[in-house]
Amino acid sequence: MTSRVSYAPQDVQKMCKQAERDHESKKLVFLMERVKRQIAERSNSGVKSETGKRSVAVNSDSGSVRPPIRSVPLER
């Protein structure tokens, strides 16, 4: 038989708040990376369009794997 650890209610609340903060941090990092990619793509397409070539806008987000919105089980 396995021994179960029971946490005090305050500890559970702290753990839930920490999980929420971690989740928000991950979402922020994901958004920052996406913005950086978009800026790089725009600057690259801007350079191509200046040389006379017509660039085709490609939405890279449609093919990328996005994390689920509600990935943390302790989230409200």
N, C-alpha and C positions, 0 to 999 in steps of 0.2 A: 504494500500500500504506500502511496506517496504522501508526503506531508505537505499540506497546503499552508501557505503563508497568508495570514489575514492582515490587511492593512487597516489602519485607523481611517475614519471618514475624511479627516483633514489630508491624509497622505493621498487618498484617491483623488480628492479635489486638486491637489498640487500636481499629481501625475496627469490629470486631464488638462489642466492649464498648460503644463509643459508640452504635452502632445499637440495642443492647439498652436502654441508658439513655434514648435518644430515644423508643423504643417505649413504655417504661414511663411516661415523662412524658406521652405522648399519651393513654395509657389512664387515667392519673390525672386529667388535665384533663377527659376525657370523663365519667368517673365523678362528678367534682365538679359538672359542669354538670347531669348527670342528677339528682343529689341536690338541687341548687338548684331545678330545675324541679319536682321532687316536693314539696319544701317549699312552694313558691309555690302549687302546685295544692291542697295540703292546707289551706293557710291560706285560699285563696279559697273552697274548698268548705266550710270551717268557717264562714266569714262567711255563705255562702248558707244553710247549714242552720240557723243561728241566727235568720234572718229568717222561718223557717217553711217555706221551700221545701225539698223533698227533692232532694238532689243525687245524680246518678248517677255512680258511679265509672267513669272511663274510663282505660284503660291506654294512655298515650300512647307507650309503648315499642314496642307491637306495630306501629304504623305508621311508626315512625322508622327511618331507615337506620342500621344499625350497621356499623362497620368490621370487617373480618375479624380474627379472633383472631391469625392468623399472617400479618401483612401485611409483616413484615420478612424479606427473603430470607436474611439472615445470622443469623437467630435460631436458637438451638439446637433 
